[in-house]
Amino acid sequence: MFQPLRLSLALALLWGAVARAEPSHGRRVERLRAVTIASNPAAPLPEVHVTGDKPTVLVFPAPIQTKTLTFDESRIRVLEAGALSVLVQAVTDLKEGERHEIGVFFADGRAPSRAAFVLVTDPTEVDARIDVQRPELPAEPCPSEAQPRVPLPEDFVLLGYLGDKGVSVAPVKDVDDEAQGFKTTSGFFYLGNGWALVSLMVRNHFEHPAWIPREATFTGPLGLTLRARLVVAGGDLIEPGVVGWVLAVVDKPTLSADTSFTLELRGKDGRNLKVPDVRFPKAKLEVSQ
């Protein structure tokens, strides 16, 4: 829970230490700087320098949704999280080449809606404070320019994606595959009217190369195979040490909720992720007439 007084004291001590800090031989220089977040999911994420012995405060220009914070808890600690700031620190100094993503959504819904950074350790400097900035939005288009409309909830009903049974959701068990260098969390299986979708957060271990998933299939009993559409949020690849959001969508034939599948995500480099025992959630009861 956010404690304003506790965080204010921590920030005051941190800023005071930075103000007194002077570069000296063998010590990291502490920096206060502004960082502009990526303007779109395909753009590279800005780097923030963290260490295992000094915290780094991220100060945001607008309120954030602290419950949407994502980071690797085995290597990164969030000491405090408030409406406008997050205090982070590495568990230990990160190794050379080790990169970890931390991200959070803003509460105002404006674009860009998510602030994300890559945390690394630099041998010469550490970021004591980062003032997060949003990029300037492009000028409004002329009224004559046709712009694609953002899908709205009612579109799913009008397009037939939601029937009288609604949408059913079932959790998917986490997978920790050390050999392939993957770990999955926050997995869910969604079942709608004529479609099914698996949503996973996939962490690519920092000691493995960038992973480019290319194909997704559901394999069931007696050789039953369902080819799925594969979506990687924010781009085509997942960098080392970064958590990526992967979705596999299939146009589902009528199958029993007891049918068990193995979801396989095949990568360009031959590294494949298998998620066993994925079961279709039971459809909700029809709306009474």
Beta strands, then each sheet from edge to edge (+ up, - down):
strand 1: 29-36
strand 2: 47-49
strand 3: 56-59
strand 4: 64-70
strand 5: 76-81
strand 6: 85-90
strand 7: 100-106
strand 8: 114-120
strand 9: 125-133
strand 10: 168-172
strand 11: 176-177
strand 12: 182-191
strand 13: 196-204
strand 14: 213-219
strand 15: 225-232
strand 16: 243-250
strand 17: 260-267
strand 18: 272-279
sheet 1: 1+ 9+ 3+ 6- 5+
sheet 2: 2+ 8+ 7- 4+
sheet 3: 10+ 12- 11+
sheet 4: 10+ 12- 13+ 16- 15+ 14- 17+ 18-
end
